[in-house]
Amino acid sequence: MTEAEFREFYDSTARPLKSYLSRLTGNPSLADDLLQESYYRLLRAALPAMEEGQRKSYLYRTATNLARDHFRTQKQQPAALDEHSARSSARPDGHLAMDVRQVLSEIRPAEQELMWLAYVEGASHREIAAVTGRKEASIRPLLYRARRKLAGMLRERGFGEGSTR
């Protein structure tokens, strides 16, 4: 990959990857470190010629594995979003956004990862499978269960059909 190709790839992927890692870890500083390490490993790897989509999947998979390794070595789960990131929403529905973020922080990290990739990144089931190391056929039922779990948690908190919140 030439320097110009890398710059273009970096410019198109760095911001979404940082958001993904921040959400996954709950720690912007750690997300920065993992972001840098992910690109470093991408550049150091002796990869065959790849399309941009394949390169992006490789990058996200590397970042996901680095985050998992970090928490495995720390023997902890990703932290819930800190107060600063929970208060950072300037939208009129900021309270709803904070409540949804809180509920998202309560589901398992693997479920957070699936939800983020599918609904924020807009990744296909094939792309999610490549990033997470799961079989493509298992992504749909896993997403379905994660959505149901999240919906149930939101309903318990007073959100849902007919809600006045």
C-alpha positions as CSV (number, residue, x, y, z in Angstrom):
1,M,0.0,0.0,0.0
2,T,1.4,3.4,-1.0
3,E,1.5,6.3,1.4
4,A,-1.2,8.0,-0.5
5,E,-3.4,4.9,-0.5
6,F,-2.9,4.6,3.3
7,R,-3.7,8.3,3.9
8,E,-7.0,7.9,1.9
9,F,-7.8,4.6,3.8
10,Y,-7.0,6.2,7.1
11,D,-9.1,9.3,6.4
12,S,-12.1,7.1,5.6
13,T,-11.7,4.7,8.5
14,A,-10.1,6.4,11.5
15,R,-13.1,8.4,12.8
16,P,-15.6,5.4,12.6
17,L,-13.0,3.1,14.1
18,K,-12.3,5.5,17.0
19,S,-16.0,5.8,17.7
20,Y,-16.3,2.0,17.6
21,L,-13.4,1.5,20.0
22,S,-14.6,4.3,22.3
23,R,-18.0,2.6,22.5
24,L,-16.5,-0.8,23.0
25,T,-14.1,0.2,25.7
26,G,-15.9,3.1,27.3
27,N,-12.5,4.9,27.5
28,P,-11.5,7.5,24.9
29,S,-7.8,7.3,25.9
30,L,-7.7,3.6,25.5
31,A,-9.5,3.8,22.2
32,D,-6.8,6.2,20.9
33,D,-4.1,3.7,21.9
34,L,-5.9,0.8,20.3
35,L,-6.6,2.8,17.2
36,Q,-2.9,3.5,16.8
37,E,-1.9,-0.1,17.5
38,S,-4.5,-1.3,14.9
39,Y,-3.1,0.9,12.1
40,Y,0.5,0.0,13.2
41,R,-0.3,-3.7,12.9
42,L,-2.1,-3.2,9.6
43,L,1.0,-1.5,8.2
44,R,3.4,-4.1,9.6
45,A,1.4,-7.1,8.4
46,A,2.6,-8.7,5.1
47,L,-0.9,-8.8,3.7
48,P,-1.7,-9.8,0.1
49,A,-3.4,-7.3,-2.1
50,M,-6.8,-6.6,-0.7
51,E,-9.9,-4.6,-1.7
52,E,-10.7,-1.7,0.6
53,G,-13.6,-3.6,2.2
54,Q,-11.3,-6.5,3.1
55,R,-8.7,-4.2,4.5
56,K,-11.4,-2.5,6.6
57,S,-12.6,-5.9,7.9
58,Y,-9.0,-6.8,8.8
59,L,-8.5,-3.4,10.6
60,Y,-11.7,-3.8,12.6
61,R,-10.9,-7.4,13.5
62,T,-7.5,-6.3,14.7
63,A,-8.9,-3.5,16.7
64,T,-11.6,-5.8,18.2
65,N,-9.0,-8.4,19.1
66,L,-6.8,-5.8,20.7
67,A,-9.7,-4.6,22.8
68,R,-10.5,-8.1,23.9
69,D,-6.9,-8.8,24.7
70,H,-6.7,-5.7,26.8
71,F,-9.7,-6.6,28.9
72,R,-8.6,-10.2,29.1
73,T,-5.3,-9.2,30.5
74,Q,-6.9,-6.6,32.8
75,K,-9.5,-9.3,33.9
76,Q,-12.2,-6.7,33.6
77,Q,-15.1,-5.8,31.4
78,P,-15.3,-2.6,29.3
79,A,-16.3,0.3,31.5
80,A,-19.6,2.0,31.2
81,L,-19.5,5.3,29.5
82,D,-18.0,8.0,31.7
83,E,-20.0,11.0,32.8
84,H,-18.4,13.3,30.3
85,S,-19.3,11.1,27.3
86,A,-22.8,10.6,28.7
87,R,-23.3,14.4,29.0
88,S,-21.8,15.2,25.6
89,S,-25.0,14.9,23.7
90,A,-26.2,18.4,22.8
91,R,-29.3,17.2,21.0
92,P,-32.8,18.0,22.4
93,D,-33.3,14.3,23.1
94,G,-30.1,14.2,25.1
95,H,-31.8,12.5,28.1
96,L,-33.0,9.7,25.8
97,A,-29.6,9.3,24.3
98,M,-28.1,9.1,27.8
99,D,-30.6,6.5,28.8
100,V,-30.0,4.4,25.7
101,R,-26.2,4.7,26.3
102,Q,-26.7,3.5,29.9
103,V,-28.7,0.5,28.7
104,L,-26.1,-0.3,26.0
105,S,-23.4,-0.3,28.6
106,E,-25.3,-3.0,30.5
107,I,-25.4,-5.5,27.7
108,R,-22.5,-7.9,27.2
109,P,-19.5,-6.5,25.2
110,A,-20.0,-9.0,22.4
111,E,-23.6,-7.8,22.0
112,Q,-22.4,-4.1,22.1
113,E,-19.9,-5.0,19.4
114,L,-22.6,-6.7,17.2
115,M,-25.0,-3.8,17.6
116,W,-22.4,-1.2,16.9
117,L,-21.2,-2.9,13.8
118,A,-24.7,-3.5,12.4
119,Y,-26.5,-0.3,13.3
120,V,-23.9,2.4,13.6
121,E,-21.3,1.2,11.0
122,G,-23.9,-0.4,8.8
123,A,-21.8,-3.5,8.3
124,S,-23.3,-6.5,6.5
125,H,-23.6,-9.9,8.2
126,R,-20.6,-11.0,6.2
127,E,-18.5,-8.0,7.4
128,I,-19.6,-8.5,11.0
129,A,-18.6,-12.2,10.8
130,A,-15.2,-11.2,9.4
131,V,-14.6,-8.7,12.2
132,T,-15.9,-10.8,15.1
133,G,-14.6,-14.2,13.9
134,R,-18.0,-15.7,14.0
135,K,-19.8,-17.7,11.3
136,E,-21.9,-15.5,9.0
137,A,-25.0,-17.7,9.6
138,S,-24.8,-17.0,13.3
139,I,-24.8,-13.2,13.0
140,R,-28.6,-12.8,12.2
141,P,-29.8,-14.8,15.3
142,L,-27.2,-13.1,17.5
143,L,-28.3,-9.7,16.4
144,Y,-32.0,-10.7,16.9
145,R,-31.3,-11.8,20.5
146,A,-29.3,-8.6,21.2
147,R,-32.1,-6.4,19.9
148,R,-34.7,-8.3,21.9
149,K,-32.6,-8.0,25.0
150,L,-32.0,-4.3,24.5
151,A,-35.7,-3.7,23.7
152,G,-36.8,-5.5,26.9
153,M,-34.4,-3.4,29.0
154,L,-35.6,-0.2,27.4
155,R,-39.3,-1.2,28.1
156,E,-38.4,-1.9,31.7
157,R,-37.2,1.6,31.9
158,G,-40.4,3.1,30.5
159,F,-39.4,3.4,26.8
160,G,-41.4,1.7,24.0
161,E,-44.8,1.9,22.5
162,G,-47.0,4.4,24.1
163,S,-44.2,5.9,26.1
164,T,-44.4,9.6,27.0
165,R,-40.6,9.9,27.7
